């Protein structure tokens, strides 16, 4: 048995993202991760839509499809339902998945198709050279919004949780270890997994996550542990009387009052509440980690269970009987 | 004494309210006509409303049947006979009748209220306005209620058999056999003996009324049409299309995968194939038209035969994915069961206006073979042929678009399962001669299904692995082979190639001089490595 190394997942294609693009980090993490998982490249398919992130399949030496704008989850659904032996990844971005392909995303999630979706969120349209995206903050000044955008952005994880997703997580391009850990959990989940990856666009939205990464704003979620963060874990998350959650000083309320994260809770309410801690404007605070990871029968398994194929020699005979029907007459 | 007159053809239209059972009446009359051996063509026409208001013009449902003792091609334009169950049915159809046409009207529903509902100031059956026609104003409902009185049904229930009374009368008038309908009713209402007996009684009463009344002085006979020998069945275009797709997939030894979004009049294909899961058919009801074709393409990428069925508005939405299929050189069959009109159009009306869309609807250069069925029965052959082209098209196993034209819609017709392939006639004129027996013995549906061995056995995998990790160890990662049980070849071996003759009309019209798609990157390779190496490797 030969061991698989990282290089086998590196294609001969020149990587053509802009210098400094956060996509490089995700690609490198992915190429290192795959051999560790023991998934052969010939059993790996990466389906992408359109956008900067959707160039991803070119750079991985596996099977892949650079499809059309927004439709990757639909194509991946057909592939995953047809082939139980494949690890099917969807690589998409905030425009591809949340704008033009929003419908396919929510339906793939609620069906729980056995695919792993990496949603690269740079909060901007990069490939079309800098228009605001469905995750851009209100007031975003871009070429298409010189007076500032007036659209309220999506919170992708709130959307996914509302769409009955069984695996919802967030990570950042700059934290290789966290990225690897979250993606490993995502691919291990049977069913649809959505991983939002905060990814910096150095050309059209540089520094969109700087305030988040520089300050104490990242709130790491670990299943079974109290949700604390910041210097010396001095801040924590507690539940309010109305069911929402808020950030407090741990010293003021005591560690025992801090909310313990339960990613396996069947009810998504708490995960949703935690997802609302994400700033919708300039990002200064956002939880990262696995928000929700629950088991539910995968769509494609259930679908295949209903289908059976007659033996090749019986197939045409069965079909002939069907075509003939029960009510025939003969003309001599 | 009733005279019997031999005629060569007649067009009959049954018309009534949506709930009057006109489609069933037409179906039965058609079946009895088939039993006699007439050639025929049918046109069902029903409202788009699920439950249209009773007695209104919008709620009129009709079924037209054209039958003859010779080869006919259309359901006819002008009915010789109109059976009108209410004033709305009369008003909606009157303008189609030629002078001298026969009108059989149920006087029971020609009430002041019903007449006013459709704008008749006076009863047209009585005011002389129908002088140009032979009008038989009969209380069909009243006679029906009388005929079924013995079965203890309520008046409303009893009157519901009036369509069978009308059918019995027409069955007598055109000398049709009665056994088929009686057997049908016995079968259909086997679990409801009261209803069964009432319907049979109404049917017999209608027949007997024809025999005994002096209203009809002439009874007609239409001789059997010369038909090729063989076994026949009744089939709708959508059913024939579904069976043809299954036959094509079976001959190729591939699983069939239908991605579809419900749309009239194509939904029947989704329904039919959804019943065939034990034939290796997977159906996926997608969230929209684009997802439906996307999933079909994804399935093709995985080695199944991807198919999507829709109507004109859906084809418009699928175009980008169809051109992707062309570019990726993946097999895909798109069925356009045409409706009428632009935008949403008219779902329950048929038209043949999508040809330009399917030929030229894609941006860039994305040539797609386009096939058009010429009858409901032909939908079977056309579907098989579409599958064959999609899988065998040289260098571009690309998509193929059988345009199911008019007869494939809600219209019904007859499939000769023994019929020979119209396209087996070499260099015939553009219109395939389906009604002419071909000299080629190889292209009939029956022989087609009975052809030699299917491709190498490919077991259907229904495995549900516990995780997405492959179960086999990574033995030789340099060989691009998927360790799937049925991925040995996405394309059938050449020995499985059906002997259907090339449809010269698309090769010359749709693909003439078309540039072949090329593949220039590593993306887009089919994950069935051995049979089709990735493009990067093949250059």
Interface residues (C-beta under 8 A of the other chain):
Chain A: X1 X2 X4 X8 X11 X12 X13 X37 X38 X39 X40 X41 X42 X43 X45 X47 X57 X58 X61 X63 X64 X65 X66 X67 X68 X71 X73 X74 X75 X76 X77 X78 X79 X80 X81 X82 X83 X84 X85 X86 X87 X88 X103 X104 X107 X114 X187 X188 X190 X298 X301 X303 X304 X305 X306 X307 X308 X309 X310 X311 X312 X313 X315 X316 X318 X319 X320 X322 X323 X324 X325 X327 X328 X329 X330 X331 X332
Chain B: X34 X35 X37 X227 X228 X229 X230 X231 X232 X233 X234 X235 X243 X246 X247 X250 X251 X253 X255 X257 X259 X276 X277 X278 X279 X280 X281 X282 X284 X286 X287 X288 X290 X291 X292 X294 X295 X296 X297 X298 X299 X300 X301 X302 X303 X304 X306 X320 X321 X324 X328 X380 X417 X445 X449 X450 X454 X457 X458 X459 X460 X461 X462 X463 X464 X465 X466 X467 X468 X469 X470 X471 X473 X474 X475 X476 X477 X479 X480 X481 X482 X483 X484 X487 X521 X522 X523 X524 X525 X527 X529 X534 X536
